[in-house]
Protein backbone atom coordinates (compact mmCIF):
# COMPACT_ATOMS: atom_id res chain seq x y z
CA UNK A 1 0.00 0.00 0.00
CA UNK A 2 1.42 3.38 -0.96
CA UNK A 3 2.06 6.04 1.71
CA UNK A 4 -0.49 8.39 0.08
CA UNK A 5 -3.27 5.77 0.26
CA UNK A 6 -2.36 4.92 3.85
CA UNK A 7 -2.36 8.59 4.83
CA UNK A 8 -5.72 9.18 3.16
CA UNK A 9 -7.20 6.16 4.95
CA UNK A 10 -5.90 7.38 8.32
CA UNK A 11 -7.25 10.88 7.76
CA UNK A 12 -10.66 9.52 6.76
CA UNK A 13 -10.78 7.17 9.74
CA UNK A 14 -9.78 9.90 12.19
CA UNK A 15 -12.53 12.16 10.86
CA UNK A 16 -15.11 9.43 11.49
CA UNK A 17 -13.76 8.72 14.99
CA UNK A 18 -13.69 12.40 15.95
CA UNK A 19 -17.16 13.09 14.56
CA UNK A 20 -18.77 10.12 16.32
CA UNK A 21 -18.90 11.64 19.86
CA UNK A 22 -20.34 14.93 18.60
CA UNK A 23 -22.89 13.09 16.47
CA UNK A 24 -23.85 10.86 19.42
CA UNK A 25 -24.33 13.92 21.66
CA UNK A 26 -26.46 15.62 19.01
CA UNK A 27 -28.63 12.50 18.62
CA UNK A 28 -28.95 12.13 22.40
CA UNK A 29 -30.03 15.79 22.76
CA UNK A 30 -32.65 15.39 20.03
CA UNK A 31 -34.01 11.96 20.86
CA UNK A 32 -35.92 12.92 23.98
CA UNK A 33 -35.03 12.86 27.62
CA UNK A 34 -34.40 16.07 29.48
CA UNK A 35 -31.91 18.90 29.78
CA UNK A 36 -30.94 21.23 32.61
CA UNK A 37 -29.98 24.86 32.00
CA UNK A 38 -28.74 27.33 34.61
CA UNK A 39 -28.91 31.12 34.75
CA UNK A 40 -25.86 33.29 34.24
CA UNK A 41 -27.43 35.87 36.56
CA UNK A 42 -28.26 33.80 39.63
CA UNK A 43 -31.88 32.93 38.75
CA UNK A 44 -31.35 29.22 39.39
CA UNK A 45 -31.63 26.20 37.12
CA UNK A 46 -34.45 24.57 35.19
CA UNK A 47 -34.83 20.97 33.99
CA UNK A 48 -37.24 20.42 31.12
CA UNK A 49 -38.22 17.50 28.87
CA UNK A 50 -36.98 17.28 25.28
CA UNK A 51 -38.45 15.74 22.16
CA UNK A 52 -37.64 15.57 18.48
CA UNK A 53 -39.76 18.16 16.69
CA UNK A 54 -40.56 18.28 13.00
CA UNK A 55 -37.33 20.09 12.12
CA UNK A 56 -35.20 20.14 15.27
CA UNK A 57 -35.18 19.30 18.97
CA UNK A 58 -37.78 21.03 21.16
CA UNK A 59 -38.08 21.70 24.89
CA UNK A 60 -41.32 21.99 26.87
CA UNK A 61 -42.21 25.05 28.91
CA UNK A 62 -44.01 24.60 32.26
CA UNK A 63 -47.31 25.58 30.59
CA UNK A 64 -46.95 22.70 28.09
CA UNK A 65 -45.83 24.71 25.05
CA UNK A 66 -43.04 23.11 22.98
CA UNK A 67 -40.31 25.53 21.84
CA UNK A 68 -37.49 24.93 19.31
CA UNK A 69 -33.99 24.48 20.69
CA UNK A 70 -32.22 26.36 17.88
CA UNK A 71 -28.53 25.34 18.12
CA UNK A 72 -28.30 24.33 21.79
CA UNK A 73 -31.20 23.35 24.02
CA UNK A 74 -29.39 24.57 27.13
CA UNK A 75 -28.70 27.98 25.62
CA UNK A 76 -32.24 28.30 24.26
CA UNK A 77 -33.81 27.56 27.66
CA UNK A 78 -31.43 29.90 29.44
CA UNK A 79 -31.88 32.78 26.96
CA UNK A 80 -35.60 32.37 26.27
CA UNK A 81 -36.85 31.43 29.75
CA UNK A 82 -34.48 31.71 32.70
CA UNK A 83 -32.56 34.87 31.70
CA UNK A 84 -35.25 36.28 29.40
CA UNK A 85 -35.03 39.95 30.45
CA UNK A 86 -31.23 39.97 30.64
CA UNK A 87 -31.07 38.43 27.16
CA UNK A 88 -33.35 41.19 25.83
CA UNK A 89 -31.09 43.84 27.38
CA UNK A 90 -27.97 42.21 25.90
CA UNK A 91 -29.47 42.01 22.43
CA UNK A 92 -30.67 45.61 22.62
CA UNK A 93 -27.18 46.77 23.63
CA UNK A 94 -28.49 48.21 26.85
CA UNK A 95 -26.37 48.21 30.00
CA UNK A 96 -29.52 48.67 32.09
CA UNK A 97 -30.81 45.84 34.26
Phi, psi and omega per residue, in radians:
X1 nan 2.339 -3.092
X2 -1.308 2.709 3.138
X3 -1.050 -0.601 -3.140
X4 -1.163 -0.733 3.125
X5 -1.155 -0.746 3.125
X6 -1.095 -0.770 3.123
X7 -1.098 -0.760 3.127
X8 -1.100 -0.697 3.122
X9 -1.140 -0.742 3.120
X10 -1.132 -0.709 3.119
X11 -1.128 -0.767 3.120
X12 -1.116 -0.737 3.127
X13 -1.152 -0.715 -3.138
X14 -1.150 -0.616 3.097
X15 -1.110 -0.704 3.118
X16 -1.174 -0.759 -3.126
X17 -1.144 -0.722 -3.133
X18 -1.261 -0.555 -3.126
X19 -1.366 -0.419 -3.062
X20 -1.042 -0.822 3.131
X21 -1.098 -0.715 3.129
X22 -1.140 -0.724 3.118
X23 -1.132 -0.703 3.119
X24 -1.121 -0.722 3.113
X25 -1.120 -0.750 -3.141
X26 -1.084 -0.766 3.117
X27 -1.133 -0.692 -3.134
X28 -1.132 -0.738 3.125
X29 -1.095 -0.563 -3.014
X30 -1.722 -0.073 -3.050
X31 -1.611 -0.021 -3.085
X32 2.099 -2.889 -3.105
X33 1.648 -2.504 -3.139
X34 -2.609 2.901 3.122
X35 -2.487 2.556 3.101
X36 -2.009 2.288 3.093
X37 -2.167 2.510 -3.117
X38 -2.124 2.579 -3.129
X39 -1.182 2.604 2.985
X40 -1.578 -0.107 -3.049
X41 -2.080 0.295 3.071
X42 1.437 0.376 -3.137
X43 -1.585 0.148 3.102
X44 1.591 -2.938 -3.099
X45 -2.122 2.833 -3.128
X46 -2.490 2.274 3.072
X47 -1.930 2.205 -3.080
X48 -2.310 2.700 3.081
X49 -1.320 2.673 3.092
X50 -2.077 2.722 2.993
X51 -2.636 2.841 3.040
X52 -1.461 2.070 3.088
X53 -1.499 -3.002 -3.120
X54 -1.096 -0.713 -3.093
X55 -1.966 -0.515 -3.031
X56 -2.725 3.100 3.103
X57 -1.176 2.665 3.122
X58 -2.341 2.624 3.035
X59 -2.053 2.678 -3.082
X60 -1.797 2.259 3.039
X61 -1.321 2.821 3.130
X62 -1.001 -0.467 3.138
X63 -1.456 0.001 3.093
X64 1.734 -0.114 3.136
X65 -1.303 2.361 3.084
X66 -1.667 2.256 -3.109
X67 -2.064 2.567 3.124
X68 -1.250 2.562 -3.136
X69 -1.437 -0.245 -3.048
X70 1.090 -2.177 3.137
X71 -1.445 -0.859 -3.068
X72 -2.226 2.239 3.136
X73 -1.123 -0.712 3.127
X74 -1.053 -0.817 -3.139
X75 -1.152 -0.691 3.138
X76 -1.089 -0.786 3.133
X77 -1.111 -0.805 -3.123
X78 -1.087 -0.842 -3.084
X79 -1.263 -0.687 -3.020
X80 -1.557 -0.330 -3.051
X81 -2.184 -1.121 -2.992
X82 -1.185 -0.878 -3.111
X83 -1.885 0.689 -3.033
X84 -0.937 -0.944 -3.053
X85 -1.196 -0.668 3.102
X86 -1.132 -0.692 3.107
X87 -1.099 -0.714 3.093
X88 -1.067 -0.771 3.115
X89 -1.087 -0.735 3.132
X90 -1.094 -0.771 -3.105
X91 -1.226 -0.475 3.125
X92 -1.452 -0.204 -3.120
X93 1.409 0.282 -3.115
X94 -1.549 2.415 3.053
X95 -1.566 -0.069 -3.112
X96 -1.298 2.519 3.064
X97 -2.288 nan nan
